[in-house]
Amino acid sequence: LLTAHGALGAPGAVATGTTAHVVALAALIGFGTKAGAMPAHAWLPRAHPIAPSFVSALMSGVMVAIGFYGLVRVLVEWTAPLAWTGPVLILLGGLSAVGGITYALFQGDLKRLLAFSTIENVGVLLLALGSCLVLRRHGQLGWASIALAAALLHVVTHAAAKALLFLGAGTIQRSAGTVDLDALGGIGRRLPVASAALATGALSLAALPPLAGFASEWLVLQSLLHAVAVPGVWEGTLAAVGLGAL
């Protein structure tokens, strides 16, 4: 469907040449910050712990989706295929995914932990979009379509799972008066429904089958493996940013 629609075919781009590079860079900074991608992520783990839980659910689902939607529209539809955008998105996605989950491991506040989990999932989305752009530029439209479809599926998966997690965290906070993980021992017996919601959301984002998170992240992984194996993709990126002589 994506290929037939023409989004990944020969683009009727509105920006080419230097303009395309400027527009792509501006979109990457602006929408990347909106989505909470590293290194422009600082606002997100500061906002979630002080926001009401239903607001955090919207921030992690809707606001991230808006930022990602902007990147898709600009980089896939509104600019010509560029040599550097795909590999740069892959690198930023890897940084956000690894950095986000690493920071999450050391959090004692449940809502702050979930905020860093959002950053990690933004990284997964950037990996998928970067793979899509690399594969599209090199004529592999089938795999490019799969990469974009995987990203869109993960947007929905992450929004649903993170809504479960934040609303469950809010229920626990109202009942226990805290989201300090060290003080929540035995909460599963007191709040079985909220705990089940938390477990379901966590298992989905951990990509365990048969939940939707497994399907989306598996497709992202497959498209990423095809993208990084494209001959000359990294050399072309260095040449595009003026570092080819290195």
C-alpha positions in Angstrom: 0.0 0.0 0.0 2.8 2.4 0.9 4.6 1.8 -2.4 1.5 1.9 -4.4 0.5 5.2 -2.9 3.8 6.7 -4.1 5.2 7.8 -0.8 8.3 5.7 -1.3 8.5 5.8 -5.0 10.0 8.5 -7.2 9.3 11.6 -5.0 7.6 14.7 -6.2 9.8 16.6 -3.7 9.2 20.2 -3.0 12.8 20.8 -1.7 15.9 19.9 -3.6 19.6 20.9 -3.5 20.7 23.2 -0.6 17.2 23.9 0.4 16.5 20.2 1.0 19.5 20.0 3.3 18.5 23.0 5.3 14.8 21.8 5.6 15.9 18.3 6.6 18.3 19.7 9.3 15.7 22.0 10.7 13.2 19.2 10.8 15.6 16.9 12.5 16.4 19.4 15.2 12.8 20.7 15.7 10.8 17.5 15.5 13.6 15.4 17.1 13.4 17.7 20.1 9.6 17.4 20.1 9.9 13.7 20.2 12.5 13.6 22.9 15.3 12.1 20.9 18.8 12.3 22.4 20.7 14.6 22.7 17.7 16.9 22.8 15.8 14.8 25.4 16.4 16.8 28.6 12.8 18.2 28.9 11.1 14.8 28.9 12.4 13.1 32.1 11.9 16.4 33.9 8.3 16.9 32.8 6.9 13.4 33.4 7.5 13.1 37.2 5.6 16.4 37.9 2.8 16.0 35.4 -0.5 14.2 36.2 -0.5 10.6 35.0 -3.1 11.2 32.2 -1.0 14.1 30.9 2.1 11.9 30.9 0.2 9.2 28.9 -0.6 11.8 26.3 2.9 13.2 26.3 4.5 9.8 25.7 1.9 8.7 23.1 0.6 11.7 21.3 3.5 14.2 21.5 6.1 11.6 20.5 3.8 10.6 17.6 3.5 14.3 16.5 7.3 14.7 16.4 7.7 11.5 14.5 4.9 12.4 12.1 6.7 15.7 11.3 9.9 13.8 10.5 8.1 11.4 8.2 6.3 14.2 6.3 9.5 16.3 5.8 12.1 13.6 5.2 9.9 11.2 3.2 7.6 13.4 1.3 8.8 17.0 1.3 12.5 16.7 0.5 14.5 14.8 -2.0 16.3 11.7 -0.8 19.6 12.8 0.9 22.6 10.7 1.5 23.1 11.8 5.1 19.6 11.8 6.6 19.1 8.0 6.9 22.4 7.2 8.5 22.2 10.1 10.8 18.8 9.0 12.0 20.1 5.5 12.5 23.0 6.9 14.7 20.7 9.1 16.7 18.2 6.3 17.0 20.9 4.0 18.4 22.0 6.7 20.8 18.5 7.3 22.1 17.6 3.6 22.3 20.8 2.6 24.2 21.0 5.8 26.3 17.3 5.9 27.2 17.2 2.3 28.5 20.6 2.7 30.3 19.3 5.8 32.2 16.1 3.9 32.9 18.0 1.1 34.7 19.2 3.5 37.4 15.9 5.3 38.2 14.1 4.9 41.5 11.1 7.0 40.5 8.6 5.0 38.4 7.4 7.9 36.3 10.9 9.1 35.6 11.8 5.5 34.6 8.9 5.5 32.2 10.1 8.8 30.7 13.4 7.3 29.9 11.6 4.3 28.4 9.8 6.7 26.1 13.2 8.1 24.9 14.3 4.5 24.2 11.3 3.9 22.1 11.8 7.2 20.2 15.2 5.7 19.4 13.5 2.6 17.9 11.3 4.8 15.8 14.3 6.8 14.5 16.1 3.5 13.7 13.1 2.4 11.6 12.7 5.8 9.8 16.5 5.9 9.1 16.4 2.4 7.7 13.5 3.4 5.5 15.3 6.4 4.1 18.5 4.4 3.4 16.6 1.6 1.7 14.5 4.0 -0.3 17.5 5.9 -1.5 19.1 2.7 -2.7 16.1 1.5 -4.5 14.9 -1.2 -2.1 11.4 0.0 -2.0 9.9 -3.2 -0.6 12.1 -3.2 2.5 11.7 0.6 2.8 7.9 0.1 3.0 8.4 -2.6 5.6 10.6 -0.2 7.7 8.0 2.6 7.5 5.2 0.2 8.3 7.2 -1.1 11.3 7.7 2.5 12.5 4.0 3.3 12.2 3.0 0.1 14.0 5.5 0.9 16.8 4.0 4.3 17.2 0.6 2.7 18.0 2.1 0.0 20.1 4.1 2.4 22.2 1.2 4.8 22.7 -1.1 2.0 23.9 1.5 0.4 26.2 2.7 3.6 27.7 -0.8 4.7 28.4 -1.3 1.5 30.4 2.0 2.1 32.2 1.4 5.8 33.1 -2.3 5.3 34.1 -1.2 2.3 36.2 1.5 4.3 37.8 -1.0 7.1 38.5 -3.3 4.6 40.2 -0.5 3.3 42.3 0.6 6.9 43.2 -2.9 7.8 44.4 -3.2 4.6 46.5 0.3 4.4 47.9 1.2 8.1 47.9 4.5 7.5 46.2 6.1 6.1 43.0 9.4 5.3 44.7 10.1 1.8 43.5 11.9 0.9 46.8 8.7 1.7 48.7 6.2 -0.3 46.5 6.9 -3.8 47.7 3.7 -6.0 47.7 1.7 -3.5 45.6 0.5 -6.3 43.3 -1.6 -7.7 46.1 -3.2 -4.4 47.0 -3.8 -3.2 43.4 -4.0 -6.3 41.1 -5.7 -4.5 38.2 -3.2 -1.6 38.1 -0.3 -4.1 38.5 -1.7 -6.2 35.6 -1.9 -3.1 33.4 1.7 -2.3 34.3 2.9 -5.8 33.6 1.1 -5.9 30.2 2.5 -2.6 29.1 6.0 -3.6 30.2 5.9 -6.9 28.5 4.8 -5.3 25.3 7.6 -2.7 25.3 10.0 -5.5 26.2 9.1 -7.0 22.8 7.9 -10.4 24.2 5.7 -12.4 21.9 2.8 -12.6 21.2 2.3 -8.9 22.1 2.3 -6.2 19.5 5.7 -4.8 20.7 7.3 -7.9 19.5 5.9 -7.6 16.0 6.9 -4.0 15.5 10.4 -4.3 17.0 11.1 -7.5 15.0 10.2 -5.7 11.8 12.4 -2.7 12.8 15.3 -5.0 13.5 14.9 -6.8 10.1 14.8 -3.5 8.2 17.7 -2.1 10.1 19.8 -5.2 9.3 19.1 -4.7 5.6 19.8 -1.0 5.8 23.2 -1.2 7.4 24.2 -3.9 4.9 23.7 -1.6 1.9 27.1 -1.2 0.2 28.7 2.2 0.5 26.0 3.8 2.7 28.3 5.1 5.3 30.9 6.3 2.8 28.2 8.2 1.0 27.2 9.8 4.3 30.7 11.0 5.1 31.1 12.4 1.6 27.8 14.2 1.9 28.9 16.1 5.0 32.4 16.8 3.6 34.3 14.2 5.5 34.9 11.8 2.6 38.7 12.4 2.7 38.8 10.9 6.2 
